[in-house]
Amino acid sequence: MLPRHIALLLLLAALSSALAGCEREPRYGPFDQWLVVGLEGNPTNLDPRFSTDAYSSRLVGVIYSSLVRLDESGAPVGDLAENWETPDEVTYRFHLKGGVTFHNGSELTCADIKYTYDLLRAPDSTSPYRSDFRLVENVVCNDERNIEIRLSHPFAPFMIALTVGILPRGVDPATLSDHPVGSGPFRFVEWVREERIVLRRFAGYHGKKARLDGVTFRVLPNGVTRVLELAHGGVDLLQNSIPPEALDQLAQKKGIEMERRPGINYNYLGFNLDHPVLKNRLVREAIARAIDRQDIIKYLWRGSARPAGNLLSPSHWAYNPEVVAYPYTPDIAKKLLDDAGYPDPDGPGPDVRFGLTYKTSTNRLRRRIAEVIKTQLAQVGIGIKVRSYEWGTFYRDIKSGNFELYSLAWVGVVEPDHYRAIFHSSNIPPNGTQMNRNRYRNKEIDRLTEAGRSTANVEKRKRIYAEVQRIAAYELPYVSLYYTDDVVARRRYVKGWRIRPGGDFMCLPEVRIER
């Protein structure tokens, strides 16, 4: 059982006192139909070609339209495409909606879609999504509203690739990371780094118009601050950014409604596999067996998470439950470290077998989890130094490979081809998707993930990805930690918000304020 830290007690006391206090007048914004959402981190890039972190991707989803989008079951449905047909395994024909305009007033045509895909698949493209378009042989505009895409080989997840946002031809693409111009339900107004992002309803949107006048996303890294701002009306809604220790107090707070459901966001511990110690599989298994996930879930997450064994959640059609698991067994962990050539120099004494640096963000909960893992690993003789950084610096370090250990989450994974993005050797930065940050190399994983994207047969894909999951669970490029629940807390006057898989913001057009 984890000790109850003084800091945690003080935090709970502060929350209880503050939540019981008098409320400020709610913040209405410039219009009655204006929503304020609290974020725990700052987006890094609002260009859909480069947005890979969760904060950026969620905002990009409501600023840009795409050829198709995913519904709540993860199936592709039309967005800019009115309908489509696939006469064979390598040909895709789309008929576009008419009368679509970008936020700058220019009309969207087939040429904008071709322009976007040509940028993504260009030889000099540095987009992490370039590999999704490498099999595109040709993009042809038959006229302004009809486009044909031909692949060189069958590519099962290609419809998922087509959810990337479409760029306007007349805007310098170099400016889009800070000043996005899309055709989605909300248009960009301003971005004050580390403070706020403001969006306004786009009156010319081609779909159902948003009911809100606009949304302000306030960046509030401190969890206590986020909770107090919600309690006092400074923000209207928090999603997946509520400190677990505040859940019970918020649930009892007058004027606030909460909703929780099992989520698919996968949390993991990552390794630099080029590190002379961590490249040893026995060391990685020892670390996996030295981490008590159940205690972390019970005492830090307050039960709002479930142990994970795979990137894919148990609700996913390709999930393989029959993979090797690593329960909390510190005695076995110690023996594995001995077998790996790292005996404990002084038994239960203070000397360590070896030391590692664990990087995380400045988020209070993430730092606390890191400290607990540090304590657990110390019990088997591994010395850990925890280093926490603000989100942008931390994320840059992870993307560039400047780490030994780190923890992160993959958000909203619905397509098992994600295994190729994160584990195929061609995606080690700076190549491909650049998402194989651990520098994992396995020829069988390379072969299987190529095969998995080359067939549309669901049963064949299920067998292929079952084997991918089996190998990954054994080799441990990641230590699977847990799937976190999706939790929303909102002011009672916020109506129409729906939790979507992965916690995206695609329900925003349906949200309204009823005071």
Buried (B, 14 or more C-beta within 10 A) or exposed (E): EBEEEEEBEEBBEEBBEBBEEEEEEBBBBEEEBBBBBBBBBBBBBBBBBBBBBBBBBBBBBBBBBBBBBBEEEBEBEBBBBEEBEEEEBBEBBBBBBEEBBBBEEBEBBBEBBBBBBEBBBEEEBEBBBBBBBBBBEEBEBEEEBEBBBBBEEBBBBBBBBBBBBBBBBEBEBEEBBEEBBBBBBBBBEEBEEEEBBBBBBBEEBBBEEBBBBBBBBBBBBBBBBBBBBBBBBBBBBBBBBBBBBBBBBBEEBEEBBBEBEBBBBBBBBBBBBBBEBBBBBBBBBBBBBBBBBEBBBBBBBBEBBBBBBBBBBBEBEBBBEEBEEBEBBBEBBBBBBBBBEBEBEEEEEEEBBBEBBBBBBBBBBBBBBBBBBBEBBBEBBBBBEBBBBBBBBBBEBBBEBBBBBBBBBBBBBBBBBBBBBBBBBBBBBEBBBBBBBBBBBBEEBBEBBBBBBBBBEEEBBBBBBBBBBBBBBEBBBBBBBBBBBBBBBBBEBBEBBEBBBBBBBBBBBBBBBEE
